[in-house]
Amino acid sequence: MKYSVIALMLILSGCTTIYFENGTDISGETLAPEWHHGFAFDLYEASAPVNLEEECDGDDWASVKTEVSFINGLAASAINWLGPIWYPKTTQVTCR
């Protein structure tokens, strides 16, 4: 039974990736990924929105990637077995 619950948690904690692209040329400087935090079924966003103008020092942004990686899912599952508390995501910005 214990292994069934663990297997079910791993299967249901799927990873997702969303890309936002600004134009066709997405080459440029990729900034370090940052964790973004959500709480209560991910309905409440605890992290401040990513300020693209500030992140890119006034330059134009090329792309933004938001993902729930394996590490995010692993960290969330370590906490969320108590209840639907914390839902981390990783965001990464590419500037032109």
OpenMM code with the backbone's topology and positions (N, CA, C; nanometers):
from openmm import Vec3, app, unit

residues = "MET LYS TYR SER VAL ILE ALA LEU MET LEU ILE LEU SER GLY CYS THR THR ILE TYR PHE GLU ASN GLY THR ASP ILE SER GLY GLU THR LEU ALA PRO GLU TRP HIS HIS GLY PHE ALA PHE ASP LEU TYR GLU ALA SER ALA PRO VAL ASN LEU GLU GLU GLU CYS ASP GLY ASP ASP TRP ALA SER VAL LYS THR GLU VAL SER PHE ILE ASN GLY LEU ALA ALA SER ALA ILE ASN TRP LEU GLY PRO ILE TRP TYR PRO LYS THR THR GLN VAL THR CYS ARG".split()
positions = [
    Vec3(0.0817, -0.1194, 0.0000),
    Vec3(0.0000, 0.0000, 0.0000),
    Vec3(0.0864, 0.1262, 0.0000),
    Vec3(0.1919, 0.1245, 0.0807),
    Vec3(0.2804, 0.2404, 0.0907),
    Vec3(0.3433, 0.2724, -0.0453),
    Vec3(0.3888, 0.1698, -0.1170),
    Vec3(0.4518, 0.1915, -0.2470),
    Vec3(0.3502, 0.2336, -0.3519),
    Vec3(0.2270, 0.1899, -0.3370),
    Vec3(0.1214, 0.2320, -0.4297),
    Vec3(0.0954, 0.3813, -0.4170),
    Vec3(0.0946, 0.4330, -0.2955),
    Vec3(0.0729, 0.5755, -0.2723),
    Vec3(0.1890, 0.6562, -0.3288),
    Vec3(0.3096, 0.6103, -0.3081),
    Vec3(0.4273, 0.6795, -0.3613),
    Vec3(0.4249, 0.6790, -0.5135),
    Vec3(0.3928, 0.5656, -0.5743),
    Vec3(0.3851, 0.5563, -0.7200),
    Vec3(0.2758, 0.6480, -0.7741),
    Vec3(0.1618, 0.6537, -0.7084),
    Vec3(0.0527, 0.7409, -0.7508),
    Vec3(0.0933, 0.8877, -0.7410),
    Vec3(0.1633, 0.9249, -0.6356),
    Vec3(0.2099, 1.0626, -0.6209),
    Vec3(0.3059, 1.1002, -0.7332),
    Vec3(0.3952, 1.0102, -0.7699),
    Vec3(0.4904, 1.0380, -0.8777),
    Vec3(0.4206, 1.0507, -1.0119),
    Vec3(0.3219, 0.9656, -1.0360),
    Vec3(0.2493, 0.9700, -1.1634),
    Vec3(0.1679, 1.0982, -1.1749),
    Vec3(0.1040, 1.1403, -1.0669),
    Vec3(0.0179, 1.2578, -1.0701),
    Vec3(0.0938, 1.3898, -1.0614),
    Vec3(0.2210, 1.3860, -1.0333),
    Vec3(0.2996, 1.5095, -1.0236),
    Vec3(0.3717, 1.5369, -1.1545),
    Vec3(0.2977, 1.5413, -1.2632),
    Vec3(0.3549, 1.5599, -1.3959),
    Vec3(0.4260, 1.6932, -1.4113),
    Vec3(0.5248, 1.6951, -1.4952),
    Vec3(0.6007, 1.8163, -1.5225),
    Vec3(0.5375, 1.8884, -1.6411),
    Vec3(0.5377, 2.0213, -1.6374),
    Vec3(0.4832, 2.1011, -1.7466),
    Vec3(0.5805, 2.2123, -1.7808),
    Vec3(0.5750, 2.2574, -1.9060),
    Vec3(0.6574, 2.3689, -1.9511),
    Vec3(0.5739, 2.4575, -2.0420),
    Vec3(0.5795, 2.5889, -2.0184),
    Vec3(0.5100, 2.6864, -2.1016),
    Vec3(0.6135, 2.7882, -2.1494),
    Vec3(0.6146, 2.8163, -2.2800),
    Vec3(0.7053, 2.9152, -2.3378),
    Vec3(0.6241, 3.0357, -2.3853),
    Vec3(0.6733, 3.1548, -2.3555),
    Vec3(0.6186, 3.2792, -2.4084),
    Vec3(0.7301, 3.3417, -2.4919),
    Vec3(0.7049, 3.3630, -2.6204),
    Vec3(0.8082, 3.4180, -2.7084),
    Vec3(0.7644, 3.5533, -2.7607),
    Vec3(0.8589, 3.6459, -2.7660),
    Vec3(0.8349, 3.7818, -2.8118),
    Vec3(0.9033, 3.7999, -2.9466),
    Vec3(0.8345, 3.7655, -3.0546),
    Vec3(0.8922, 3.7746, -3.1883),
    Vec3(0.9538, 3.6434, -3.2313),
    Vec3(1.0268, 3.6478, -3.3416),
    Vec3(1.0848, 3.5257, -3.3968),
    Vec3(1.2291, 3.5035, -3.3549),
    Vec3(1.3008, 3.6108, -3.3229),
    Vec3(1.4405, 3.5981, -3.2807),
    Vec3(1.4455, 3.5834, -3.1290),
    Vec3(1.4659, 3.4612, -3.0819),
    Vec3(1.4665, 3.4389, -2.9368),
    Vec3(1.6071, 3.4150, -2.8830),
    Vec3(1.7078, 3.4478, -2.9635),
    Vec3(1.8448, 3.4327, -2.9144),
    Vec3(1.8779, 3.5507, -2.8235),
    Vec3(1.9689, 3.5299, -2.7337),
    Vec3(2.0092, 3.6354, -2.6425),
    Vec3(2.0636, 3.5780, -2.5142),
    Vec3(2.0729, 3.6629, -2.4138),
    Vec3(2.1279, 3.6227, -2.2840),
    Vec3(2.0181, 3.5578, -2.1996),
    Vec3(2.0410, 3.4330, -2.1592),
    Vec3(1.9466, 3.3622, -2.0731),
    Vec3(1.9892, 3.3814, -1.9284),
    Vec3(1.8976, 3.4321, -1.8490),
    Vec3(1.9252, 3.4590, -1.7078),
    Vec3(1.9074, 3.3316, -1.6259),
    Vec3(1.9604, 3.3322, -1.5076),
    Vec3(1.9521, 3.2157, -1.4189),
    Vec3(1.8057, 3.1881, -1.3831),
    Vec3(1.7678, 3.0616, -1.3762),
    Vec3(1.6292, 3.0293, -1.3393),
    Vec3(1.5985, 3.0678, -1.1946),
    Vec3(1.4742, 3.1077, -1.1712),
    Vec3(1.4290, 3.1454, -1.0374),
    Vec3(1.3042, 3.0659, -1.0020),
    Vec3(1.2890, 3.0351, -0.8756),
    Vec3(1.1687, 2.9657, -0.8299),
    Vec3(1.0588, 3.0675, -0.8029),
    Vec3(0.9379, 3.0305, -0.8394),
    Vec3(0.8183, 3.1122, -0.8201),
    Vec3(0.7242, 3.0297, -0.7327),
    Vec3(0.6635, 3.0887, -0.6310),
    Vec3(0.5905, 3.0115, -0.5305),
    Vec3(0.4406, 3.0403, -0.5327),
    Vec3(0.3616, 2.9330, -0.5310),
    Vec3(0.2171, 2.9422, -0.5199),
    Vec3(0.1710, 2.8602, -0.4005),
    Vec3(0.0574, 2.8995, -0.3443),
    Vec3(0.0047, 2.8307, -0.2268),
    Vec3(-0.1434, 2.8006, -0.2452),
    Vec3(-0.1967, 2.7107, -0.1642),
    Vec3(-0.3393, 2.6765, -0.1601),
    Vec3(-0.3907, 2.6386, -0.2987),
    Vec3(-0.3516, 2.5203, -0.3434),
    Vec3(-0.3886, 2.4691, -0.4760),
    Vec3(-0.3371, 2.5588, -0.5878),
    Vec3(-0.2331, 2.6358, -0.5627),
    Vec3(-0.1733, 2.7290, -0.6578),
    Vec3(-0.2690, 2.8430, -0.6946),
    Vec3(-0.3649, 2.8715, -0.6066),
    Vec3(-0.4586, 2.9811, -0.6288),
    Vec3(-0.4033, 3.1145, -0.5803),
    Vec3(-0.3128, 3.1111, -0.4830),
    Vec3(-0.2521, 3.2321, -0.4283),
    Vec3(-0.1060, 3.2364, -0.4690),
    Vec3(-0.0678, 3.3422, -0.5367),
    Vec3(0.0696, 3.3578, -0.5828),
    Vec3(0.1484, 3.4372, -0.4793),
    Vec3(0.2454, 3.3734, -0.4181),
    Vec3(0.3224, 3.4375, -0.3110),
    Vec3(0.4408, 3.5166, -0.3642),
    Vec3(0.4953, 3.4778, -0.4777),
    Vec3(0.6092, 3.5490, -0.5356),
    Vec3(0.5597, 3.6696, -0.6153),
    Vec3(0.6421, 3.7714, -0.6189),
    Vec3(0.6098, 3.8885, -0.7006),
    Vec3(0.6194, 3.8510, -0.8487),
    Vec3(0.5394, 3.9152, -0.9336),
    Vec3(0.5507, 3.8882, -1.0774),
    Vec3(0.6912, 3.9217, -1.1280),
    Vec3(0.7342, 3.8516, -1.2307),
    Vec3(0.8652, 3.8780, -1.2903),
    Vec3(0.8566, 4.0089, -1.3680),
    Vec3(0.9389, 4.1066, -1.3314),
    Vec3(0.9436, 4.2355, -1.3991),
    Vec3(1.0439, 4.2231, -1.5137),
    Vec3(0.9935, 4.2052, -1.6354),
    Vec3(1.0809, 4.1792, -1.7504),
    Vec3(1.1698, 4.2990, -1.7830),
    Vec3(1.1194, 4.4194, -1.7655),
    Vec3(1.2014, 4.5377, -1.7931),
    Vec3(1.3191, 4.5449, -1.6955),
    Vec3(1.2932, 4.5133, -1.5703),
    Vec3(1.3997, 4.5144, -1.4695),
    Vec3(1.4977, 4.3984, -1.4906),
    Vec3(1.4455, 4.2814, -1.5199),
    Vec3(1.5310, 4.1638, -1.5417),
    Vec3(1.6236, 4.1826, -1.6613),
    Vec3(1.5739, 4.2484, -1.7653),
    Vec3(1.6529, 4.2661, -1.8886),
    Vec3(1.7211, 4.4024, -1.8940),
    Vec3(1.7287, 4.4736, -1.7827),
    Vec3(1.7945, 4.6048, -1.7745),
    Vec3(1.7449, 4.7017, -1.8807),
    Vec3(1.6134, 4.7065, -1.9017),
    Vec3(1.5543, 4.7996, -1.9974),
    Vec3(1.5521, 4.7495, -2.1399),
    Vec3(1.6230, 4.6414, -2.1707),
    Vec3(1.6201, 4.5847, -2.3057),
    Vec3(1.4919, 4.5044, -2.3250),
    Vec3(1.4684, 4.4643, -2.4485),
    Vec3(1.3508, 4.3851, -2.4816),
    Vec3(1.3729, 4.2401, -2.4391),
    Vec3(1.2676, 4.1714, -2.3991),
    Vec3(1.2768, 4.0301, -2.3636),
    Vec3(1.2497, 3.9458, -2.4869),
    Vec3(1.3159, 3.8314, -2.4956),
    Vec3(1.2997, 3.7419, -2.6097),
    Vec3(1.2043, 3.6272, -2.5772),
    Vec3(1.2202, 3.5657, -2.4597),
    Vec3(1.1311, 3.4559, -2.4212),
    Vec3(1.1276, 3.4418, -2.2691),
    Vec3(1.0195, 3.3814, -2.2234),
    Vec3(1.0027, 3.3478, -2.0822),
    Vec3(0.9577, 3.2030, -2.0773),
    Vec3(1.0258, 3.1237, -1.9969),
    Vec3(0.9894, 2.9829, -1.9802),
    Vec3(0.9441, 2.9629, -1.8368),
    Vec3(0.8252, 2.9059, -1.8209),
    Vec3(0.7711, 2.8706, -1.6895),
    Vec3(0.7512, 2.7209, -1.6884),
    Vec3(0.8076, 2.6536, -1.5892),
    Vec3(0.7938, 2.5083, -1.5860),
    Vec3(0.7817, 2.4557, -1.4446),
    Vec3(0.7153, 2.3425, -1.4354),
    Vec3(0.7153, 2.2632, -1.3136),
    Vec3(0.8085, 2.1471, -1.3438),
    Vec3(0.9291, 2.1564, -1.2934),
    Vec3(1.0306, 2.0555, -1.3206),
    Vec3(1.0167, 1.9378, -1.2249),
    Vec3(1.0957, 1.8359, -1.2473),
    Vec3(1.0962, 1.7203, -1.1581),
    Vec3(1.1350, 1.7621, -1.0164),
    Vec3(1.2337, 1.8513, -1.0055),
    Vec3(1.2783, 1.8988, -0.8741),
    Vec3(1.1669, 1.9775, -0.8055),
    Vec3(1.0944, 2.0623, -0.8830),
    Vec3(0.9805, 2.1341, -0.8250),
    Vec3(0.8756, 2.0365, -0.7736),
    Vec3(0.8439, 1.9358, -0.8539),
    Vec3(0.7444, 1.8364, -0.8140),
    Vec3(0.7884, 1.7557, -0.6934),
    Vec3(0.9165, 1.7228, -0.6898),
    Vec3(0.9700, 1.6473, -0.5765),
    Vec3(0.9619, 1.7304, -0.4474),
    Vec3(0.9989, 1.8571, -0.4567),
    Vec3(0.9928, 1.9445, -0.3392),
    Vec3(0.8479, 1.9643, -0.2938),
    Vec3(0.7577, 1.9828, -0.3894),
    Vec3(0.6165, 2.0029, -0.3546),
    Vec3(0.5568, 1.8767, -0.2934),
    Vec3(0.5917, 1.7611, -0.3471),
    Vec3(0.5343, 1.6374, -0.2932),
    Vec3(0.5859, 1.6084, -0.1522),
    Vec3(0.7062, 1.6557, -0.1198),
    Vec3(0.7581, 1.6372, 0.0156),
    Vec3(0.6779, 1.7194, 0.1167),
    Vec3(0.6228, 1.8311, 0.0736),
    Vec3(0.5440, 1.9173, 0.1613),
    Vec3(0.3947, 1.8854, 0.1519),
    Vec3(0.3458, 1.8615, 0.0293),
    Vec3(0.2015, 1.8528, 0.0074),
    Vec3(0.1383, 1.7225, 0.0523),
    Vec3(0.2125, 1.6295, 0.1040),
    Vec3(0.1479, 1.5104, 0.1583),
    Vec3(0.0717, 1.5463, 0.2858),
    Vec3(0.1041, 1.6606, 0.3445),
    Vec3(0.0300, 1.7107, 0.4599),
    Vec3(-0.1015, 1.7766, 0.4183),
    Vec3(-0.1045, 1.8292, 0.2967),
    Vec3(-0.2200, 1.9018, 0.2443),
    Vec3(-0.1749, 1.9888, 0.1289),
    Vec3(-0.2681, 2.0483, 0.0559),
    Vec3(-0.2322, 2.1299, -0.0616),
    Vec3(-0.1756, 2.2658, -0.0196),
    Vec3(-0.0460, 2.2669, 0.0104),
    Vec3(0.0138, 2.3859, 0.0695),
    Vec3(0.0958, 2.4667, -0.0315),
    Vec3(0.1970, 2.4055, -0.0942),
    Vec3(0.3004, 2.4802, -0.1679),
    Vec3(0.3167, 2.4222, -0.3076),
    Vec3(0.3211, 2.5093, -0.4080),
    Vec3(0.3350, 2.4675, -0.5477),
    Vec3(0.4424, 2.5525, -0.6159),
    Vec3(0.5677, 2.5083, -0.6171),
    Vec3(0.6745, 2.5859, -0.6796),
    Vec3(0.6787, 2.5666, -0.8319),
    Vec3(0.7282, 2.6680, -0.9004),
    Vec3(0.7545, 2.6639, -1.0450),
    Vec3(0.8912, 2.7271, -1.0664),
    Vec3(0.9506, 2.6990, -1.1806),
    Vec3(1.0763, 2.7613, -1.2185),
    Vec3(1.0489, 2.8537, -1.3374),
    Vec3(1.0958, 2.9778, -1.3298),
    Vec3(1.0843, 3.0710, -1.4419),
    Vec3(1.2232, 3.1079, -1.4897),
    Vec3(1.2363, 3.1226, -1.6218),
    Vec3(1.3641, 3.1604, -1.6807),
    Vec3(1.3388, 3.2592, -1.7933),
    Vec3(1.4096, 3.3718, -1.7896),
    Vec3(1.3924, 3.4798, -1.8862),
    Vec3(1.5120, 3.4834, -1.9788),
    Vec3(1.4857, 3.5055, -2.1080),
    Vec3(1.5912, 3.5291, -2.2064),
    Vec3(1.5738, 3.6702, -2.2601),
    Vec3(1.6784, 3.7521, -2.2484),
    Vec3(1.6759, 3.8912, -2.2946),
    Vec3(1.7473, 3.9021, -2.4288),
    Vec3(1.7126, 4.0039, -2.5038),
    Vec3(1.7791, 4.0273, -2.6332),
    Vec3(1.9045, 4.1080, -2.6154),
] * unit.nanometer
topology = app.Topology()
chain = topology.addChain("A")
for resn in residues:
    res = topology.addResidue(resn, chain)
    for name in ("N", "CA", "C"):
        topology.addAtom(name, app.Element.getBySymbol(name[0]), res)
